[in-house]
Amino acid sequence: MKENTLTLQGLNSFLSKIFMWMFFGLMITALTSLVVTSSPMLLQLIVSNRLVFFGIIIGEFALVVVLSKNALKYTYAKTVSLFLFYSFLNGLTFSVILLQYTGQSIATAFMIASVVFGVMALYGYVTKTDLTPFRSFLIVGVVGIIVLSIVNMFLGNGTLFYLINLAGVVIFAGLTAYDLQKMKSLYSYSVKNNDVSQGNLAVTGALTLYLDFINLFLFILRLTGKRR
């Protein structure tokens, strides 16, 4: 009984670190977006210069790949720094997106996303059902959304736009539950492998849930948001 209690305490401590870094990442993204949207000069630099804008996007993608593949090889400080730098870069691109919507729409979408994320994360934590079989379906869904979004850039179909964003909400809600359950497996892995940095695992877990929340928020914003 004592061992199980200690294991549960260790798991909760591990998850607390994940959510702490996720919160810091979201905070940096939000503050960066606020600063950029408040500065016409910075907005002009990002929006008018395609080289800068696409350079930031490529940098974000590269950082996600690097962190996902190599985080356990880095020092804890380097892993944290790369995650926070990614959050900063995401704030730069986010500013361009958020500028298109009213402040009330952004706040509403954020609250809805927070509730959905919280409910699905809780489900992923408490459920005894193995969610691994759903992983392939969710990944295929993400790929499908990306492909359809690119196609709809040329079609401009309003109905398809709505369906894509509705599907995005469902898929990333599902990914939130799956990824939270996966965090429990990561904790078990770190306990069984003493040479694995639990801190680095917590940061990579934070990146995963950060991406789930950000995408969930964006799809909800596109569904419910009012443009300026």
Secondary structure, 3 states (H helix, E strand, C coil): CHHHHHHHHHHHHHHHHHHHHHHHHHHHHHHHHHHHHCCHHHHHHHHHCHHHHHHHHHHHHHHHHHHHHHHHHCCHHHHHHHHHHHHHHHHHHHHHHHCCECHHHHHHHHHHHHHHHHHHHHHHHHCCCCCHHHHHHHHHHHHHHHHHHHHHHHHCCHHHHHHHHHHHHHHHHHHHHHHHHHHHHHHHHHHHCCCCCHHHHHHHHHHHHHHHHHHHHHHHHHHHCCEC
